[in-house]
Amino acid sequence: MELIKLEQQFIMNLKAYTEKLNEKVTNLQAFIESIDYGVNQSLEEREKYLSNPLNAFSLIRRTHQDLPKWHNYTQQFVGMEELYALDEIIAQSPDENEMKDALQGMNRLEQIYNLEAIELAKGRLLDKKHNIQLSIRDCVALGDDKFKRKDYSKASMWFRAAIKHEPEIHSNLINEVLGDPLDKLHLKYAKATLVYAIIKSNPRQGIKKAEEMADGAIASASLPDLKSLITELLSQSDQAIISDMAQNKTVPTDYELGCRGLFPLKNKLFCQYNFHTTPFLKIAPLKQEILSLDPFISMFHEVLYEYELHGLKEDLKNPIKSKKYKKNITNRFSQRLTDITGLHFSKRDQINIDNYGLENQAEVHYNYKDIGGPVGAILFFISDDVQGGATVFPKLKVSVFPKKGSCLVWYNIKDDGRLDPRTTHSICPVLEGNSLVLTKTFFMATQMTSQTCLLNDLNMLGFFGSLVIFLCFGPNSVWGIEEKSQNASQYYSSTVELLKLLKLEHQFVEVFKNYSEELGGNLKAYLISIKYKENQTISEKVEYISNPLNAYMLLRRTREELPKWLDYFKKILGNDTFKKLDKLVPLLPDVLDLREAMLGLQRIETTYDLRVDDLAYGILQGKQYDIQLSYRDRVAMGHLSFQRRNYQAAAQWYRTACKHDSEDNEEILNKVLGNPTEFLHRQHIKALYVYGISISGDDETEEVALSRIENSLGHVGNQWLQKLIESLHRPNNDVEIMKELYQTKPLVSTFEEGCRGLYQQKMNLFCRYNFTTTPFLRLAPLKLEEINLDPYVVMYHEVLYETEIEELKKQSGHMKNGYADQKNGTMYRAVVARHSWWSDESPTRERINRRIRDMTGLDFPITDTLQVANYGCGTYFKPHFDYTSDGYETPNADALGDRLGTIIFYASDVLQGGATVFPDIKVSITPRKGSSVFWYNLYDDGRPDIRSRHSVCPVINGDRWTLTKWIHIFPQMFIIPCGPRK
């Protein structure tokens, strides 16, 4: 309860300061609204968004030009943590060269597809109108690029589009940060238009001379004249200007005509079923379309199946790879290549998966360099929702547009073996869509490649053996992905790279959102992470902490995370605002608190034979609770088990952590609390390996096995490690791993049998009313239940009332730790429970003592103290005696003698666990509110009865309150005869 109160104080103090950072919310929100921000878009939606070149260009420009200025804008304000994040993002934003590539890409689109700036600005590509338009700043940037290139006709059209653009929302604020795009725009528009007009009227006039004439005219003109000129230019229709400029366009090249689909159709070509390339085709012929006879070019249709297409796309998407990707071919695919070409291919051969990006093109080229080069090529088209992206053979006037599932085949040599220059070809820029092409070139001589170490499929009988084989694995044991440094990546070259850039911008915006929402956004993430509920009642809080999962998470959070959250918020708000929180920090759980909470959960697991998987997902003894351990909770439990060299449990916990869904607000949580993922994966492999060695019958010790696996992991990278983890978590492998992890169990102790309710029920026992122990019971008999006859153990029911329970719980304010062991130097002692001695003068306590005398018939003062105890989740009292033994001496033994009997009142029901167990006589007693249990610890002659050894089982779920009285032997000398018991 105190811990919940502490955490709530922490939260309320944070809320009190959330208004301290409200200053630039409106301004930063304006930035967020100024871009088409879709943080919740799916991968498919993002791909579709980026497949449009206007979106792609706008993204490049924004992230290159605008984000640094927004970053500078934020430097004026507090929130250094966010600013550091922005610095890191800025370092990854596009550089000047990538901005140039983007501008060149847009220029290629205009030129190759004969597109007009006015139409592009409005979102029209060829004859298709898209729900997008370029911003004023996009248009100005394109105009400036054309202006620098001295392409004044196109520059004037882009400037015209910018001037006619609707004003930006929040334009005043945005202009304050980014600058006014209309500044000098009209003058540039006037100059570009004048230079174009001068050259058009006198084509012999050089550009330099035309520029001088235009500059002179503008300089000598008055401001009203300039405004009149610009007004007149803008009053003309766009279509009239486009038609006028079309007269001076250059004649398109054969390549441009091919990209536009304007090559004339060839005659005497045909489609056929190919039956003859291999014997297999006699049974399953392929659809073949002849595109050119000399040189031979053909298309095969429906040669890739939907599941293969899906798999190839997933190779690029999950996780996102670079724009080029190599993969070994399968036996089935190598046979299909042979059926298409008649040539031999090996499964060791590699194919390239190319992702042709927006505005990206392959220059006109040959596929060979010399006689030893490739003799031909096959292009498989993986997608067909593509506008543009044709493969063009300009010298042959052949243009092939992508069609999903088809492939294009051609040869680079003539029949006599000489190189054929007519096969020069190129890939046209992609206007819209994601052009994925699978390419295989083939040579005169078959090129054999070898791969020395493959990632084995891990099946479980050989799974732990496979982890031993893993020691020979290296970083190159998976498909050869072409690595590129971040600095070398070209965002504009592919959809894959643009997805990274879009993610980058989203990260930037997310930081701004956190910054603009000030502490509130970050506080919200924190509250979500702890599943915070306001205005809980006392009973709700008790119910909450009564669940061991909640209790453990609360302890771990407040021990490990609260100090980090405090440090984080201090950086934002300043130390002076957090003096109240500083006072709370010393009250947070220390390392021993956390250790005990984790050991308690581990104790519940082992005592009750619960599965780690069930615990992680909130299942306790078959009952599902509306809770599950968080990712970090599971990792912490794995680390504890690993430190205690319980590698089986460690592997179980690490496995559940790896399978946990991503955290809400994962980015900010990782930023504040750290990201345990990489360390988790390495620890998981270590635990699996060492446990596998331990059950394999190998003579290798756990220490040697651990040293071996640590050395091996030191030589592998994170990417390879991720591949191994993914392999382990494939459904078939995971099922087998789980079987192995749960196949070995320790022997069950008698104590654990009792806690699990496995003792055999005793016979010939009765329930009855007790009228005889004292004269008072003739008037008010007590309900008695016989639990065991020898030694004598009985329960009394309905002997503690609600008002008495309420009063005894008030003693909790004086509670201290209760230990199972005597203090021995500096030895750490486990805490059993919190307890206090009820010693204050109290009629209630005296009434309970009288009731104990009625139940037992034994004598003691009614003013004797009673012990109030409260057991936490997972705490337990190991099997012990209540009398003096094993170096333990009972209090007051000299004056009162040893403890003859013990009576325990149960002041609460316990939902699960918490039984009192006598392992030697196999008796287990479940707590029942208002009842009590009484037994003798000594024989009548004072000798110890070792059968009275008892224990308290760990509480699984519930709140275990007890009231205990130990009755000593000396005061009973005239009540109990001294004859020995038989």
Order of alpha helices (4+ residues) and beta strands (2+ residues): alpha-alpha-alpha-alpha-alpha-alpha-alpha-alpha-beta-beta-alpha-alpha-alpha-alpha-alpha-alpha-alpha-alpha-beta-beta-beta-alpha-beta-alpha-beta-beta-beta-beta-beta-beta-beta-beta-beta-beta-alpha-alpha-alpha-alpha-alpha-alpha-alpha-alpha-alpha-beta-beta-alpha-alpha-alpha-alpha-alpha-alpha-alpha-alpha-beta-beta-beta-alpha-beta-beta-alpha-beta-beta-alpha-beta-beta-beta-beta-beta-beta-beta-beta
